[in-house]
Each structure stands twice: as C-alpha cells, then as structure tokens.
C-alpha cells in the first residue's frame, strides 16, 4: 500500500509561510495572534 503524501506537503507549505511572515511582520503582531488564540481556545474549552 502506498501512503498519500499530501499532508506533509501542506504542512511544509504552511510552515514555510509562517517563517516567511515572521521575517516580514513585526513581533507585536505575533503576540496579538497568540493572545487571540489563547482567548478563543479558552472560550472553546469552557463550552465543550
């Protein structure tokens, strides 16, 4: 049986995009993204 390698390709593209954006965007943007993810994750965890 042969495995489908699309998942690894998408992961590599996503990681490359994030690294490229990290070089361009300022650090405060990433702190805002992390804060937003924590808030949304906390709301999602309390509702489940």
C-alpha positions as CSV (number, residue, x, y, z in Angstrom):
1,X,0.0,0.0,0.0
2,X,1.1,3.5,-0.8
3,X,0.6,6.4,1.5
4,X,-0.7,9.7,0.4
5,X,1.9,12.4,1.0
6,X,-0.3,15.5,0.6
7,X,-0.5,16.1,4.3
8,X,3.3,16.5,4.6
9,X,3.4,18.9,1.6
10,X,0.7,21.1,3.1
11,X,2.4,21.1,6.4
12,X,5.7,22.2,4.7
13,X,3.9,25.0,2.8
14,X,2.2,26.2,6.0
15,X,5.5,26.2,8.0
16,X,7.3,28.0,5.2
17,X,4.6,30.6,5.0
18,X,4.7,31.2,8.8
19,X,8.5,31.5,8.7
20,X,8.3,33.9,5.8
21,X,5.7,36.0,7.5
22,X,7.8,36.0,10.7
23,X,10.6,37.7,8.8
24,X,8.2,40.4,7.4
25,X,5.7,41.1,10.2
26,X,6.6,42.9,13.5
27,X,6.7,41.0,16.7
28,X,3.7,42.7,18.3
29,X,1.5,41.1,15.5
30,X,2.5,37.6,16.7
31,X,1.8,38.5,20.3
32,X,-1.7,39.6,19.3
33,X,-2.2,36.3,17.3
34,X,-1.1,34.3,20.4
35,X,-3.4,36.3,22.7
36,X,-6.3,35.8,20.3
37,X,-5.6,32.0,20.1
38,X,-5.5,31.7,23.9
39,X,-8.8,33.6,24.3
40,X,-10.6,31.7,21.6
41,X,-9.1,28.4,22.9
42,X,-10.3,29.2,26.5
43,X,-13.8,30.0,25.3
44,X,-13.9,26.8,23.2
45,X,-12.7,24.7,26.2
46,X,-15.3,26.1,28.5
47,X,-18.1,25.4,26.1
48,X,-17.1,21.8,25.4
